[in-house]
Structure formats: C-alpha cells, structure tokens
Amino acid sequence: MGRETVGSAHPGRLQVGVRIEGSSAVLTPVGELDHHTADLLREPLDTALAEGRARLVVDCSQLAFCDSTGLNVLLGARLKAEAAGGGVHLVAMRPAVARVFEITGAGAVFTVHESLEAALAQ
C-alpha cells in the first residue's frame, strides 16, 4: 500500500481515503458528494495529479450520493488526467450514483469497473 489520508470539513458527510497502488492513486469517497462536500474530493484529486499520478481510480463502493457538483468534480479531474496522459477510472458505483451518470450521459466518458481489482489490473 502507500500513504493514506482521510479528511472531512463536514464530519459524517464525506470522507476521502487516498492511497497509492502502483501507478494509480486510489481515492475512496465515503458518504455524500454534493455542493457542500465537493472540495473534499477535488483537493485530493488535484494533489494526486500535481504529484504526477495521472491514473486516478475512484472507488465509489461507499459513495451514497452524488449530485451535479460532484459529477463536475470528476469530469474536471478526467480532463486534467487525460491532458497528463492518464484517466479517471470509476469503480463499483451504487445504483443511486450510477443513475446520475446514466441520466447525464457522463458514464460514457469514464472507464467504469465492477471491482477495484479489475480497475487496478487494467
């Protein structure tokens, strides 16, 4: 494993774990990703990119909710990661979260995996 951090300005709303797995930064948001908590995911995504990690894996298995602000954070990270030669891989989206991606069509621009193991193996 690598380093792991967890932060939250809104205790109980969203926490984001970060660790390094090979060439990937794995981010695990836990809770609700919305306009109040979006920066709690944006900041570690930007940090990973600034540290040269262009392959970002977001483990959504514990993400209970995502609104349009959260979606925009992920879309912004995707553009930055692709510009750096990488990408954003989404893992194990719950139905409520997957629905946001389905409705907006954003699911088509991300690589989506059923499991973290599958995302890291690719």
C-alpha positions in Angstrom: 0.0 0.0 0.0 1.0 3.6 0.2 0.1 6.6 2.2 -3.4 7.0 3.3 -5.2 10.2 4.2 -8.7 11.0 5.3 -10.2 14.4 5.5 -13.6 16.0 6.2 -14.7 19.5 6.7 -18.3 18.2 7.2 -17.9 15.2 9.6 -20.2 12.4 8.7 -21.0 13.9 5.2 -17.9 12.9 3.2 -14.5 11.4 3.9 -12.0 10.6 1.3 -9.3 8.0 1.7 -6.3 8.2 -0.6 -3.6 5.6 -1.2 -1.1 4.7 -3.9 -1.4 1.4 -5.7 1.4 1.0 -8.3 1.0 3.8 -10.8 -2.5 4.6 -9.6 -3.9 7.0 -7.0 -6.9 5.3 -5.4 -9.4 7.6 -3.9 -12.3 6.2 -1.8 -15.0 8.8 -1.0 -17.3 7.7 1.8 -20.6 9.4 2.2 -22.3 12.1 0.2 -20.7 14.0 -2.6 -22.5 17.2 -3.2 -22.0 21.0 -3.4 -21.1 21.2 0.3 -18.5 18.4 0.1 -17.2 18.6 -3.4 -13.9 20.2 -2.4 -13.1 17.3 -0.1 -12.8 15.2 -3.3 -11.5 17.9 -5.6 -8.4 18.6 -3.4 -7.0 15.1 -3.2 -7.7 14.6 -6.9 -5.8 17.7 -7.7 -3.0 16.7 -5.3 -2.6 13.3 -6.9 -2.4 15.0 -10.4 0.1 17.5 -9.1 2.3 14.7 -7.7 2.4 13.1 -11.2 -0.3 10.5 -10.7 -2.4 10.8 -13.9 -4.2 7.5 -13.4 -6.9 8.1 -10.9 -9.1 5.3 -9.6 -12.2 6.4 -7.7 -13.7 3.6 -5.6 -17.4 4.5 -5.4 -18.4 1.5 -3.4 -19.1 3.6 -0.3 -20.4 6.7 -2.1 -24.0 7.0 -1.1 -24.9 10.1 -3.2 -23.5 12.2 -5.9 -25.1 15.4 -7.3 -24.2 17.5 -10.3 -21.4 19.3 -8.4 -19.8 16.0 -7.5 -20.1 14.9 -11.1 -18.4 18.1 -12.3 -15.5 17.5 -9.9 -15.0 14.1 -11.5 -15.4 15.5 -15.0 -12.8 18.2 -14.3 -10.4 15.6 -12.9 -10.9 13.5 -16.0 -9.9 16.4 -18.3 -6.8 17.1 -16.3 -5.8 13.4 -16.0 -6.3 12.9 -19.8 -4.2 16.0 -20.5 -1.5 14.4 -18.5 -1.8 11.1 -20.4 -3.9 9.3 -17.8 -7.6 9.0 -17.0 -10.2 8.6 -14.3 -11.5 5.1 -13.6 -14.7 4.7 -11.6 -15.3 1.5 -9.5 -18.3 -0.2 -8.0 -20.9 2.5 -8.4 -24.0 2.1 -6.3 -27.3 2.3 -8.2 -28.2 5.8 -6.9 -24.8 7.2 -8.0 -24.7 5.2 -11.3 -28.1 6.8 -12.1 -26.6 10.3 -12.1 -24.0 9.2 -14.6 -26.7 7.4 -16.7 -29.1 10.4 -16.8 -26.4 12.9 -17.8 -24.6 10.6 -20.2 -21.4 11.1 -18.2 -20.9 7.4 -17.7 -19.9 7.1 -21.4 -16.8 9.3 -20.8 -15.4 7.4 -17.9 -13.9 3.9 -17.7 -16.1 2.0 -15.3 -15.1 -1.2 -13.5 -17.1 -3.6 -11.4 -14.3 -4.1 -8.8 -11.2 -2.3 -7.6 -9.2 -5.4 -8.5 -10.3 -5.1 -12.1 -9.5 -1.4 -12.2 -6.0 -1.9 -10.8 -5.3 -4.9 -13.1 -6.0 -2.9 -16.3 
